[in-house]
Amino acid sequence: ELEKNPTKVEIKSHFDMNAEESLKALNPKVGEEFRVIQKAESCKRDWSAQWNVEMDKTVGSIGVCENIGSSFGVALAFEEPINELWYYPAFVLERVG
């Protein structure tokens, strides 16, 4: 028989949540810096945006939060490797600093 502990709470990382849950857990603010840690699949895990092939170049890079859209995620602006702004799901972002 399995032991059950009703007081034990499983803590879920924002990396394992859907887009909306991860955005709430990450709680980004405009002006904060985030590293893109991996690619995301378009329209998966309730993310409403598309992953652009050009976004692949930003994996591992640090961008500055310019805007937050509930279903689109976090808009990050980059100077390098490309001068662009795209929306990323929070579950692929890591706060820097």
Secondary structure, DSSP 8 states (H G I E B T S, - for coil): -----TT------GGGS-HHHHHHHH---TT-EEEE-S---TT-TT--S---GGGGGGBT-EEEEEEEETTTEEEEE-SSS---EEEE-GGGEEE--
